[in-house]
Amino acid sequence: MNRPTLLEFPCDFPLKIMGPTVADFAQTIAAVVIGHAPDFDAASMEMRPSKAGNYLSLTCTVRAVSQQQLDALYRDLTSHPMVKVVL
């Protein structure tokens, strides 16, 4: 089912993923992202801790090639037990 999109593919698409500040959060999320965007460079991931330090915000900019790719990535991220929010 093709639905209209305002994006023109391919494009760079930033995803903001928030979760707990634990040792392997960033590595775990990078693995999920690479599963959908194999050319994603985990070293480009931006990390920002919350004010109290309980949460970590990650910004992953992927080279999106289709709406289906973004939808599948979003589904995997939002269903991951470590992820609280994906924007």
C-alpha positions in Angstrom: 0.0 0.0 0.0 1.6 3.2 -1.1 0.5 6.3 0.7 1.6 9.9 -0.2 4.7 11.3 1.6 6.2 14.7 1.7 9.7 13.3 1.7 11.7 12.8 -1.5 13.9 9.7 -1.3 16.7 9.2 -0.8 17.1 11.7 2.0 18.9 12.2 5.3 16.4 11.6 8.0 17.1 12.4 11.7 15.5 10.1 14.4 15.6 11.1 18.0 15.4 8.1 20.4 15.1 8.4 24.1 15.8 5.7 26.7 17.4 5.1 30.1 21.0 6.0 30.8 22.5 2.5 30.8 25.8 1.2 29.6 24.7 -0.5 26.4 21.7 1.7 25.3 23.6 3.6 22.5 25.2 0.4 21.2 21.9 -1.5 21.2 20.1 1.3 19.4 22.9 1.6 16.8 22.5 -2.1 16.1 18.8 -1.7 15.5 19.4 1.3 13.2 22.1 -0.5 11.2 19.7 -3.4 10.7 17.6 -1.1 8.6 20.2 1.3 7.3 23.4 -0.7 6.9 25.4 2.4 5.8 24.6 4.2 9.1 27.8 5.3 10.9 27.3 4.8 14.6 30.1 7.3 15.3 27.8 10.0 13.9 25.2 9.3 16.6 24.7 12.4 18.8 24.1 11.8 22.5 22.6 14.1 25.1 21.8 13.2 28.7 18.7 14.5 30.5 19.2 17.2 33.1 19.0 14.7 35.9 21.0 12.1 34.0 18.3 9.4 34.1 17.7 9.4 30.4 19.8 9.6 27.2 18.6 11.1 24.0 20.2 9.8 20.8 20.0 11.5 17.4 20.6 9.1 14.5 20.6 10.5 11.0 20.0 7.8 8.5 20.1 7.9 4.7 16.5 6.9 4.1 15.7 5.2 0.7 12.0 4.6 1.2 9.0 5.3 3.4 8.8 1.5 4.0 12.3 1.5 5.4 11.5 4.4 7.8 8.3 2.7 8.9 10.0 -0.6 9.6 12.8 1.2 11.5 10.3 3.2 13.5 8.3 0.0 14.4 11.4 -1.8 15.6 12.6 1.2 17.7 9.2 1.9 19.3 8.7 -1.8 20.2 12.2 -2.1 21.7 12.0 -2.5 25.5 14.7 0.0 26.2 13.1 2.8 24.1 10.8 5.2 25.8 10.2 7.7 22.9 11.0 8.0 19.2 10.6 11.3 17.4 
